[in-house]
Amino acid sequence: MDKVLFLSGTTRGATLESVGRSLGRDFGALGLGFHEISLADDEHFLENLRKVNFQEVKLIYSWASMGLGIMLRQQDGTERDLWNDLGIPFLTFHGDSPAYFFDRHIVPDTKFVTIYGFDEHRDLRKRFPHVHGPIDTVWPSPLDEIPIGQVDFEKKKNGKILFLKNGKDPAQLRQLWASCLEPRLLQAIYDLAGELESDLDNPASNQIDDMIARHFSDHGFDIERLFKLRLFFIAQLDDYLRAVKCTRMAEALMDFPVEIRGNNWNHLDFTGKKATYIDECDYSKSIGLVRESLGLIDVSPNTVTKPHDRLMRAFGAHTFCLTNEQQFLHELPYAERLSFRFEKESLQEQVAHLLDHKAAALEMGVEVAAAYKAKHPPIATVTKMVEYASLAKLDNLRQRPVGSQDFFVWPPARP
């Protein structure tokens, strides 16, 4: 039986491992099996590799380029690239901007397909050098999906509203900048940070690179080829903007019976507030919490084009999710109730409405999840992955396909 191979690693709360397994189950609709090997299991990794019949593997996938450069030592002491020898297409997913750990966003050749969660991140990656393989996005599938008949709606009606998010102190980031940047750079990053936080709903913040280029150009500097400077500024400001957004959201939610779960919220004081804070980040545990919840609250990673993973977790549990305004929400029912702007009053109004209309929230959760799945069925996502694998496989054949016409030397000459 043909199969896909998932290389898992170790991430905070086992998040990416769980997402990868959920995706792997979707391949069953194409008649493909799913096999996982943990990169974290050093002791048994080679043994587990040897058990795989790679002639049956259609594609390999991982998150954040995990497992991309596996070298195997030969008896003569030399090393060989495992995936180069096998020639199996490798798809790697990225949920974050390529400005974070840019080296992980560089692939060796066209056997490797890079898939981003958001159009904004895909477009940004194409602006930077070392593009050696296809770069694209796919519509994410509902995560950890259960049949609707397994949902206990009476229990959900009295369930909690969850905000599953790690925090970060924006003031601490400003202090870090002051400790390491020279005056011209420090002034630039302060100016840009101030512009970003003055309007958290500004569409320009979805592509911070443009704001950085404009700022330096306005001050007489050409930074087009200063790639490391641009990556540094993008990552710093993207992280800062996320920190500001989630901090303001948590402050707005303190007056409501919301359960905030995550790490790094020490900069806020929850004493005497209606909201409950639990210092915990555990994906597996939160699966059950989502399924029993009245609803989720989410915030996108400075993107508007495709849904964030927590929205997909809500859809998998047929659960209502409130998130910030984004383009794709307009294709779903109840769009006006699914989103908020970053003004305190906007988020509070939507949460208050949710608490006052619990039965309606349950119905919306079911209808919105069904509408998304109908428009972006999981089989379409895994089909695109398999088709990308076929493209990459052809591009890396050692000889032209049998029966094809001999129009050029094979493999095709490359610059």
C-alpha positions as CSV (number, residue, x, y, z in Angstrom):
1,M,0.0,0.0,0.0
2,D,1.4,3.4,-1.0
3,K,1.8,5.8,1.9
4,V,3.0,9.2,3.1
5,L,5.8,9.6,5.6
6,F,5.6,12.2,8.3
7,L,8.8,13.2,10.1
8,S,7.9,14.6,13.5
9,G,10.0,16.5,16.0
10,T,9.6,18.1,19.4
11,T,7.7,21.4,19.6
12,R,6.1,23.4,22.4
13,G,3.0,21.6,23.6
14,A,3.5,19.0,20.9
15,T,1.6,21.3,18.6
16,L,3.2,20.6,15.2
17,E,3.4,16.9,15.9
18,S,-0.3,16.8,16.5
19,V,-1.1,18.9,13.5
20,G,1.0,16.7,11.3
21,R,-0.8,13.6,12.5
22,S,-4.2,15.2,11.9
23,L,-3.1,16.0,8.3
24,G,-1.8,12.5,7.8
25,R,-5.2,11.0,8.5
26,D,-6.7,13.0,5.6
27,F,-4.6,11.0,3.1
28,G,-6.8,8.0,3.8
29,A,-9.4,9.5,1.5
30,L,-6.9,9.0,-1.4
31,G,-6.2,5.4,-0.4
32,L,-2.8,6.3,1.1
33,G,-1.5,5.0,4.3
34,F,0.2,7.2,6.9
35,H,3.5,6.5,8.7
36,E,5.3,8.6,11.2
37,I,9.0,8.6,12.3
38,S,10.1,10.7,15.2
39,L,13.3,12.7,14.6
40,A,13.5,13.1,18.4
41,D,14.0,9.3,18.9
42,D,17.7,9.4,18.2
43,E,18.2,5.9,19.6
44,H,15.8,4.2,17.2
45,F,15.8,6.6,14.3
46,L,17.9,4.6,11.8
47,E,16.2,1.4,12.9
48,N,12.8,2.9,12.2
49,L,14.0,4.2,8.8
50,R,15.2,0.8,7.7
51,K,11.7,-0.6,8.4
52,V,10.2,1.6,5.8
53,N,9.7,0.4,2.2
54,F,10.5,3.6,0.5
55,Q,9.3,2.2,-2.9
56,E,5.8,2.6,-1.4
57,V,6.4,6.2,-0.1
58,K,4.7,8.8,-2.4
59,L,6.0,11.8,-0.4
60,I,7.6,12.9,2.8
61,Y,6.5,15.9,4.8
62,S,7.5,17.7,7.9
63,W,7.2,21.1,9.6
64,A,9.7,23.9,9.6
65,S,12.2,21.9,7.5
66,M,12.7,19.2,10.2
67,G,14.7,16.3,8.8
68,L,15.6,18.1,5.6
69,G,19.4,17.5,5.7
70,I,19.8,13.9,7.0
71,M,23.2,12.6,6.2
72,L,24.1,8.9,6.6
73,R,27.6,7.8,7.3
74,Q,29.0,5.1,5.0
75,Q,31.4,2.4,5.9
76,D,34.3,4.3,4.3
77,G,33.6,7.3,6.5
78,T,31.9,9.4,3.8
79,E,28.4,10.8,4.2
80,R,25.5,10.6,1.8
81,D,22.4,12.7,1.7
82,L,19.5,10.3,2.4
83,W,16.8,12.2,0.5
84,N,19.0,12.8,-2.5
85,D,19.7,9.1,-2.7
86,L,16.0,8.2,-2.4
87,G,14.8,10.9,-4.7
88,I,11.4,11.0,-3.0
89,P,9.6,14.4,-3.0
90,F,9.7,16.2,0.3
91,L,7.1,18.8,1.4
92,T,7.9,21.1,4.3
93,F,5.3,23.3,6.0
94,H,5.8,26.6,7.6
95,G,3.3,28.4,9.8
96,D,5.5,31.4,10.5
97,S,7.0,34.2,8.5
98,P,10.3,33.3,6.7
99,A,11.8,36.2,8.6
100,Y,12.0,33.8,11.6
101,F,15.0,31.4,11.3
102,F,15.4,32.1,7.6
103,D,17.9,29.3,7.2
104,R,15.0,26.8,7.7
105,H,13.3,28.3,4.7
106,I,16.1,27.4,2.2
107,V,15.8,24.1,0.5
108,P,18.5,22.3,-1.5
109,D,16.7,21.7,-4.8
110,T,13.4,21.1,-6.6
111,K,12.7,17.8,-4.8
112,F,11.7,20.0,-1.9
113,V,8.4,21.9,-2.0
114,T,7.8,24.6,0.6
115,I,4.2,25.2,1.7
116,Y,3.2,28.2,3.8
117,G,0.1,28.6,5.8
118,F,-0.5,32.1,4.6
119,D,-0.2,34.0,1.3
120,E,1.6,36.8,3.0
121,H,4.4,34.5,4.1
122,R,4.7,32.8,0.7
123,D,4.9,36.2,-1.1
124,L,7.6,37.4,1.4
125,R,9.7,34.3,0.9
126,K,9.7,34.9,-2.9
127,R,11.3,38.3,-2.4
128,F,14.4,36.8,-0.8
129,P,17.3,34.9,-2.4
130,H,18.0,31.1,-2.4
131,V,14.7,30.0,-3.9
132,H,15.5,26.5,-5.1
133,G,12.2,24.8,-5.2
134,P,8.4,25.5,-5.5
135,I,6.8,27.8,-2.9
136,D,3.1,27.8,-2.4
137,T,0.2,27.6,0.1
138,V,-2.7,25.2,0.6
139,W,-6.0,25.7,2.4
140,P,-5.7,24.1,5.8
141,S,-8.0,21.3,6.8
142,P,-10.0,21.1,10.1
143,L,-7.9,19.6,12.8
144,D,-8.6,16.7,15.1
145,E,-12.1,16.4,13.5
146,I,-14.8,14.3,15.2
147,P,-18.2,13.3,13.9
148,I,-20.8,15.8,14.9
149,G,-22.8,13.1,16.6
150,Q,-20.0,12.8,19.2
151,V,-20.4,16.4,20.3
152,D,-22.2,17.0,23.6
153,F,-23.9,20.2,22.8
154,E,-25.7,20.5,26.2
155,K,-22.3,20.4,27.9
156,K,-20.8,22.8,25.4
157,K,-23.7,25.3,26.0
158,N,-22.3,25.7,29.6
159,G,-18.7,25.3,28.5
160,K,-15.9,27.8,28.8
161,I,-14.7,30.4,26.3
162,L,-11.0,29.6,25.6
163,F,-8.2,31.9,24.6
164,L,-5.3,29.5,23.9
165,K,-2.4,31.8,23.4
166,N,1.2,32.3,24.7
167,G,1.9,35.9,25.7
168,K,4.8,38.2,25.4
169,D,5.7,41.6,27.0
170,P,6.0,44.4,24.3
171,A,7.9,46.6,26.7
172,Q,10.5,44.0,27.2
173,L,11.1,43.8,23.4
174,R,11.7,47.6,23.3
175,Q,14.2,47.2,26.1
176,L,16.0,44.6,24.1
177,W,16.2,46.8,21.1
178,A,17.7,49.7,23.2
179,S,20.4,47.3,24.4
180,C,21.7,46.2,21.1
181,L,20.9,48.7,18.3
182,E,22.8,51.8,17.2
183,P,20.9,55.1,17.2
184,R,19.9,55.3,13.6
185,L,18.5,51.7,13.7
186,L,16.9,52.2,17.1
187,Q,15.1,55.3,15.9
188,A,13.9,53.4,12.8
189,I,12.5,50.5,14.7
190,Y,10.9,52.7,17.3
191,D,9.2,54.7,14.6
192,L,7.9,51.6,12.8
193,A,6.8,50.0,16.0
194,G,4.9,53.2,16.9
195,E,3.2,53.2,13.5
196,L,2.2,49.6,13.8
197,E,0.7,49.8,17.2
198,S,-1.2,53.1,16.4
199,D,-3.6,51.1,14.2
200,L,-3.6,47.4,14.8
201,D,-6.2,46.9,12.0
202,N,-4.1,48.6,9.4
203,P,-3.8,46.2,6.3
204,A,-0.3,47.5,5.8
205,S,0.9,45.5,8.8
206,N,0.2,42.2,6.9
207,Q,3.4,42.8,4.9
208,I,5.8,44.7,7.2
209,D,8.6,44.5,4.7
210,D,6.8,47.1,2.6
211,M,6.6,49.5,5.6
212,I,10.3,49.0,6.4
213,A,11.3,49.7,2.8
214,R,9.1,52.8,2.7
215,H,10.5,54.1,6.0
216,F,14.1,53.8,5.0
217,S,13.5,55.2,1.5
218,D,11.7,58.2,3.0
219,H,14.8,58.8,5.1
220,G,17.2,58.5,2.0
221,F,18.4,54.9,2.4
222,D,18.4,52.1,-0.1
223,I,17.9,48.8,1.7
224,E,16.7,46.6,-1.2
225,R,19.7,44.3,-1.1
226,L,20.3,44.5,2.6
227,F,18.5,41.2,3.1
228,K,19.7,40.4,6.7
229,L,18.7,43.9,7.8
230,R,15.2,43.5,6.3
231,L,14.8,40.0,7.9
232,F,15.9,41.4,11.2
233,F,13.5,44.2,11.1
234,I,10.6,42.1,9.9
235,A,11.0,39.5,12.6
236,Q,11.4,42.0,15.4
237,L,8.4,44.1,14.3
238,D,6.2,41.1,13.5
239,D,6.9,39.6,16.9
240,Y,6.3,43.0,18.6
241,L,3.0,43.5,16.8
242,R,1.8,40.0,17.9
243,A,2.8,40.8,21.4
244,V,0.9,44.1,21.4
245,K,-2.2,42.5,19.9
246,C,-2.4,39.6,22.3
247,T,-1.7,41.8,25.3
248,R,-4.4,44.2,24.4
249,M,-6.8,41.3,23.8
250,A,-6.0,39.7,27.2
251,E,-6.5,43.1,28.9
252,A,-9.9,43.4,27.2
253,L,-10.9,39.9,28.2
254,M,-10.1,40.3,31.9
255,D,-13.7,41.5,32.5
256,F,-15.2,38.3,31.1
257,P,-15.3,34.7,32.3
258,V,-12.8,33.6,29.7
259,E,-10.1,31.0,30.4
260,I,-6.7,32.1,29.1
261,R,-4.2,29.2,28.6
262,G,-0.6,29.6,27.6
263,N,2.9,30.6,28.8
264,N,4.6,34.0,29.3
265,W,1.8,36.1,30.7
266,N,3.8,37.3,33.7
267,H,3.5,41.0,32.5
268,L,-0.2,41.0,33.2
269,D,-1.9,40.8,36.6
270,F,-5.1,38.6,36.6
271,T,-5.7,39.1,40.4
272,G,-9.4,39.9,41.1
273,K,-10.4,39.6,37.4
274,K,-13.2,37.5,35.9
275,A,-10.9,35.9,33.5
276,T,-8.9,32.9,34.6
277,Y,-5.2,32.4,33.6
278,I,-3.7,28.9,33.5
279,D,0.0,28.7,32.8
280,E,-0.1,25.7,30.5
281,C,0.6,24.9,26.8
282,D,-0.5,21.3,26.0
283,Y,-2.0,20.6,22.6
284,S,-3.1,17.1,23.4
285,K,-4.9,18.2,26.6
286,S,-6.5,21.1,24.8
287,I,-8.2,18.9,22.2
288,G,-10.7,17.9,24.8
289,L,-11.0,21.4,26.1
290,V,-11.9,22.7,22.7
291,R,-14.5,20.0,22.1
292,E,-16.2,20.9,25.4
293,S,-15.9,24.7,25.1
294,L,-18.6,27.2,24.2
295,G,-16.2,28.9,21.9
296,L,-12.6,29.9,21.1
297,I,-11.0,33.2,20.7
298,D,-8.1,33.5,18.3
299,V,-5.8,36.0,16.7
300,S,-4.0,35.6,13.4
301,P,-0.2,36.0,13.0
302,N,-0.5,39.3,11.2
303,T,-2.2,37.7,8.3
304,V,-5.6,37.9,6.6
305,T,-5.6,35.5,3.7
306,K,-6.0,32.0,5.3
307,P,-7.2,30.6,8.7
308,H,-4.9,30.1,11.6
309,D,-4.5,26.7,13.2
310,R,-6.7,27.4,16.2
311,L,-9.6,28.3,13.9
312,M,-9.0,24.9,12.2
313,R,-9.1,23.2,15.6
314,A,-12.5,24.9,16.3
315,F,-13.8,23.7,12.9
316,G,-12.7,20.2,13.7
317,A,-14.7,20.3,16.9
318,H,-17.8,22.0,15.3
319,T,-17.1,24.9,17.6
320,F,-17.6,28.7,17.3
321,C,-14.4,30.7,17.0
322,L,-14.1,34.5,17.2
323,T,-11.0,36.0,15.5
324,N,-9.8,39.3,14.2
325,E,-11.1,40.6,10.8
326,Q,-9.6,38.6,7.9
327,Q,-10.4,38.4,4.2
328,F,-11.4,34.8,4.0
329,L,-14.1,35.1,6.7
330,H,-16.3,36.9,4.2
331,E,-16.9,33.6,2.3
332,L,-18.4,32.1,5.5
333,P,-21.8,32.6,7.1
334,Y,-22.2,34.9,10.1
335,A,-19.1,36.8,9.1
336,E,-20.2,39.8,11.2
337,R,-20.2,37.6,14.3
338,L,-17.0,35.8,13.6
339,S,-14.6,38.7,13.9
340,F,-13.6,41.7,15.9
341,R,-11.4,44.8,15.4
342,F,-8.5,45.4,17.8
343,E,-10.3,48.2,19.6
344,K,-11.1,47.0,23.1
345,E,-14.8,47.7,22.7
346,S,-15.1,45.7,19.5
347,L,-13.7,42.5,21.2
348,Q,-15.7,43.0,24.3
349,E,-19.0,43.5,22.4
350,Q,-18.5,40.3,20.5
351,V,-17.7,38.3,23.6
352,A,-20.7,39.8,25.5
353,H,-22.9,38.8,22.5
354,L,-21.5,35.3,22.6
355,L,-22.3,34.9,26.3
356,D,-25.8,36.3,25.8
357,H,-26.6,34.0,22.9
358,K,-25.0,30.7,23.7
359,A,-27.5,28.5,21.8
360,A,-26.9,30.7,18.7
361,A,-23.2,30.3,19.2
362,L,-23.5,26.5,19.1
363,E,-25.5,26.7,15.9
364,M,-23.0,29.1,14.3
365,G,-20.1,26.9,15.2
366,V,-21.7,23.9,13.4
367,E,-22.8,25.9,10.3
368,V,-19.5,27.8,9.8
369,A,-17.4,24.7,10.2
370,A,-19.6,22.9,7.6
371,A,-19.4,25.8,5.2
372,Y,-15.6,26.0,5.4
373,K,-15.2,22.3,4.9
374,A,-17.6,22.4,1.9
375,K,-15.6,25.2,0.3
376,H,-12.2,23.8,1.2
377,P,-12.5,20.0,1.6
378,P,-9.6,18.2,3.2
379,I,-9.2,15.9,0.1
380,A,-8.4,19.0,-2.0
381,T,-5.5,19.8,0.4
382,V,-3.9,16.4,0.4
383,T,-4.6,16.0,-3.4
384,K,-2.6,19.2,-4.0
385,M,0.2,17.8,-1.9
386,V,0.3,14.5,-3.9
387,E,0.2,16.4,-7.2
388,Y,3.1,18.7,-6.1
389,A,5.0,15.5,-5.3
390,S,4.4,14.3,-8.9
391,L,5.7,17.6,-10.3
392,A,8.8,17.4,-8.1
393,K,9.4,13.8,-9.0
394,L,9.3,14.5,-12.8
395,D,11.7,17.4,-12.4
396,N,14.2,15.1,-10.6
397,L,14.0,12.0,-12.7
398,R,17.5,10.6,-13.6
399,Q,16.2,9.9,-17.1
400,R,13.3,11.2,-19.1
401,P,9.9,9.3,-18.7
402,V,9.8,6.1,-20.8
403,G,8.1,6.7,-24.1
404,S,8.5,10.5,-24.0
405,Q,10.1,12.4,-26.9
406,D,13.8,13.2,-26.7
407,F,13.6,17.0,-27.0
408,F,16.6,17.8,-24.8
409,V,19.3,16.2,-22.7
410,W,17.9,14.6,-19.6
411,P,18.1,15.6,-16.9
412,P,17.3,19.1,-18.2
413,A,20.3,21.4,-18.0
414,R,20.1,23.9,-15.1
415,P,21.8,27.2,-14.7
